[in-house]
Amino acid sequence: MEFIDLKRQYRRIESEVKEAIDRVLSSCRFILGPEVEAFEEEIAAFVGVSHAVSCSSGTDALLLSLMAIGVGSGDEVIVPAFSFFATAEVVALLGAKPVFVDILPDTYNIDPEAVKRAITERTKAIIAVSLFGQCAELEELMRVANDAGVYLIEDAAQSFGATHRGKRSCSIAHISATSFFPAKPLGCYGDGGCVFTDDDEMAERLRALRNHGQTARYKHRYIGINGRLDAIQAAILRVKLKIFPEELELREIAAGRYDALLREKGIDPPVVKDYNTSVYAQYTVRVPNRDWVARYLTESGIPVAIHYPIPLPYQEAFSYLGHKDGDFPVAEEASKQVLSIPFHPYINIEEQIRVVEALSEAIAFSEK
């Protein structure tokens, strides 16, 4: 059993992927070019925004978003205490201060009330991570950001395809960034990412920043990065985007099966707000004696993952900020209890039954 089985998807689209790659090889247009432009148009239409600016990774998508709004030394950017390292890493890379706040106990997304308390005159932006496939409280956070005169950036690395109050992830915040890492709901066959915005000037700046700050050949208006998307990855993503709506439905069906199976065993499934849909980038449950349970499942042939065992403020790289145990109690508790189990659009009911049976056994044994 695979944690995320990409081979099943590949078998479905193998001929189309090979044709797309061959199209790029025949064109010899490997970086940016018509394939990338076509992909950006198609994915912007899917999300429902004016501009999609593709780039080399989800991390670079976040970095470019911050660069585009001018984040630098002396600025503060509010980020959740519970996320992947890249969310806060990009803030520090630009010389700004990541200001960590706690999360909500049910969805693990950033707590809007904590955000309000953390805003100062130095706050430049808020990064709201839409974790595990479900959007953060984006509409509320947009009100908070607009009232404070700061930018809201959605880190949608795990939520591309999800909806919040009827709107697509990546269409609500001032700027949104996603990842096309292979294991993401929409993944390429390497690294890739994208930034979304309705702001024409912002989009123009982003396109320049991803290409060494160039506005024309050898004319550099900004200090930028080499953050372009390869044409081969764009071609692959165009193939995958065609089946993505169906895969979203398959994800919803598979999650529903897990929900029912877990409830039969007295295990709480993930909480998805009734105004949200989730793409279940991870199907994550909360269990007692998590580390013991994880070892039991692994030894039973069930692959699992822990997202994330150390809250960001307690990473060694951020020790200079001086945070101590107890500063972020909700994030600390989550880091000790959450466990992600195998999930992808093509998982079948027999596999899910096996996972839930093993999980139930592991919890029972761990409590003896």
JOCORJO-V145842 format. One record per pair of residues at least 12 apart in sequence whose C-alpha atoms are under 8 Angstrom apart, sorted by the first residue. I is the first residue (numbers start at 1). J is the second residue. Records with the same first field share a line. If there is no record, write none. Layout:
I: J ; J
//
This chain:
1: 301 ; 302 ; 303 ; 351
2: 303 ; 342
3: 302 ; 303 ; 304 ; 341 ; 342 ; 343 ; 344
4: 183 ; 342 ; 343 ; 344
5: 344 ; 346 ; 347
6: 183
8: 346
9: 346
13: 239 ; 240
16: 239
17: 235 ; 236 ; 239
20: 232 ; 235 ; 236 ; 239
21: 232 ; 235 ; 236
24: 231 ; 232 ; 235
29: 231
30: 230 ; 231 ; 232
31: 228 ; 229 ; 230 ; 231
32: 228 ; 229 ; 230 ; 231
33: 231
35: 231 ; 234 ; 235
36: 54 ; 229 ; 230 ; 231 ; 234 ; 235
39: 234 ; 235 ; 237 ; 238
40: 52 ; 53 ; 54
42: 238
43: 241
44: 196
47: 161 ; 168 ; 169 ; 170 ; 171
48: 168 ; 171
49: 171 ; 196 ; 197 ; 198
50: 196 ; 197 ; 198 ; 199 ; 200
51: 196 ; 197 ; 198 ; 199 ; 200 ; 203
52: 194 ; 195 ; 196 ; 197 ; 203
53: 194 ; 195 ; 196 ; 203 ; 206 ; 207
54: 192 ; 193 ; 194 ; 195 ; 228 ; 229
55: 192 ; 193 ; 194 ; 195 ; 210 ; 227 ; 228 ; 229
56: 191 ; 192 ; 193 ; 227 ; 228 ; 229 ; 230
57: 179 ; 180 ; 181 ; 191 ; 192 ; 193 ; 194 ; 227 ; 229
58: 157 ; 177 ; 178 ; 179 ; 180 ; 181 ; 191 ; 192 ; 193 ; 194
59: 86 ; 87 ; 90 ; 179 ; 193
60: 193 ; 227
61: 177 ; 178 ; 179 ; 193 ; 194 ; 195
62: 87 ; 90 ; 155 ; 177 ; 178 ; 195
63: 90 ; 91
64: 195 ; 206 ; 209 ; 210
65: 153 ; 175 ; 176 ; 177 ; 195 ; 206
66: 90 ; 91
67: 94 ; 209
68: 202 ; 205 ; 206 ; 209
69: 151
71: 91 ; 94 ; 96 ; 124
72: 94 ; 95 ; 96
73: 94 ; 95 ; 96 ; 97
74: 95 ; 96 ; 97 ; 122
75: 96 ; 97 ; 122 ; 123 ; 124
76: 96 ; 97 ; 98 ; 99 ; 122 ; 123 ; 124 ; 125
77: 91 ; 96 ; 97 ; 98 ; 99 ; 123 ; 124 ; 125 ; 126 ; 127
78: 98 ; 99 ; 100 ; 101 ; 115 ; 118 ; 119 ; 123 ; 125 ; 126 ; 127
79: 98 ; 99 ; 100 ; 101 ; 110 ; 126 ; 127 ; 128 ; 129
80: 100 ; 101 ; 102 ; 103 ; 109 ; 110 ; 111 ; 127 ; 128 ; 129
81: 100 ; 101 ; 102 ; 103 ; 110 ; 311 ; 312 ; 313 ; 328 ; 331
82: 102 ; 103 ; 108 ; 109 ; 308 ; 311 ; 312 ; 331 ; 335
83: 129 ; 131 ; 307 ; 308 ; 311 ; 312
84: 307 ; 308 ; 312
85: 312
87: 127 ; 129 ; 155
88: 312
99: 118
100: 313
101: 114 ; 115 ; 118 ; 328
102: 114 ; 328 ; 329 ; 330 ; 331
103: 330 ; 331
104: 330
105: 330 ; 331 ; 334
106: 271
107: 131 ; 134 ; 270 ; 271 ; 272
108: 131 ; 331 ; 334
109: 128 ; 129 ; 130 ; 131 ; 135 ; 136 ; 137
110: 128 ; 129 ; 136 ; 137
112: 137 ; 140 ; 141 ; 144
116: 144
119: 148
123: 150
124: 150 ; 151
125: 145 ; 150 ; 151 ; 152 ; 153
126: 145 ; 150 ; 151 ; 152 ; 153
127: 152 ; 153 ; 154 ; 155
128: 152 ; 153 ; 154 ; 155
129: 154 ; 155 ; 156 ; 157
130: 154 ; 155 ; 156 ; 157 ; 158 ; 159
131: 156 ; 158 ; 159
132: 158 ; 159 ; 279 ; 280 ; 281 ; 282 ; 283 ; 284
133: 158 ; 159 ; 160 ; 162 ; 278 ; 279 ; 280 ; 281 ; 282
134: 158 ; 159 ; 162 ; 163 ; 272 ; 276 ; 277 ; 278 ; 279 ; 280
135: 156 ; 159 ; 162 ; 163 ; 164 ; 169 ; 276 ; 277 ; 278
137: 164
138: 154 ; 164 ; 172 ; 173
139: 172
142: 172 ; 173
151: 174 ; 175
152: 173 ; 174 ; 175
153: 173 ; 174 ; 175 ; 176 ; 177
154: 170 ; 173 ; 175 ; 176 ; 177
155: 176 ; 177 ; 178
156: 169 ; 170 ; 176 ; 177 ; 178 ; 179
157: 177 ; 178 ; 179 ; 180 ; 184
158: 178 ; 179 ; 184 ; 185 ; 279 ; 280 ; 281
159: 178 ; 185 ; 278 ; 279 ; 280 ; 281
160: 178 ; 185 ; 186 ; 279
161: 185 ; 248 ; 278 ; 279
162: 276 ; 277 ; 278 ; 279
163: 276 ; 277 ; 278
164: 275 ; 276 ; 277
165: 275 ; 276
166: 275 ; 276
170: 196 ; 197
171: 196 ; 197
174: 197 ; 198
175: 195 ; 196 ; 197
176: 195 ; 196 ; 197
177: 193 ; 194 ; 195 ; 196
178: 193 ; 194 ; 195
179: 191 ; 192 ; 193 ; 194
180: 192 ; 193 ; 194
181: 193
184: 281
185: 279 ; 280 ; 281
186: 237 ; 240 ; 241 ; 244
187: 237 ; 240
188: 233 ; 234 ; 236 ; 237
189: 233 ; 236
190: 233
192: 229 ; 233
193: 229
208: 221 ; 222 ; 224
209: 222 ; 223 ; 224 ; 225 ; 227
210: 224 ; 225 ; 226 ; 227 ; 228
211: 224 ; 225 ; 226 ; 227 ; 228
212: 224 ; 225 ; 226
213: 225
247: 345
248: 279 ; 345
250: 345 ; 346
251: 279 ; 280 ; 344 ; 345
252: 278 ; 279
254: 343 ; 344 ; 345 ; 347 ; 348 ; 349
255: 280 ; 283
257: 349 ; 352
258: 352 ; 356
261: 353 ; 356
262: 356
265: 360
267: 360
268: 285 ; 286
269: 284 ; 285
270: 283 ; 284 ; 285
280: 343
282: 340 ; 341 ; 343
283: 340 ; 341 ; 342 ; 343
284: 338 ; 339 ; 340 ; 341
285: 338 ; 339 ; 340 ; 341
286: 334 ; 337 ; 338 ; 339
287: 337 ; 338 ; 339 ; 363
288: 337 ; 363 ; 366
289: 337 ; 363 ; 366 ; 367
290: 336 ; 337 ; 338 ; 339
291: 336
292: 362 ; 366
293: 359 ; 362 ; 363 ; 366
294: 339
296: 362
297: 358 ; 359 ; 362
300: 358
302: 342 ; 355 ; 358
303: 341 ; 342
304: 339 ; 340 ; 341 ; 342
305: 339 ; 340 ; 341
306: 338 ; 339 ; 340
307: 335 ; 338 ; 339 ; 340
308: 335 ; 338
309: 335 ; 336
310: 332 ; 335
311: 331 ; 332 ; 335
341: 355
342: 355
//
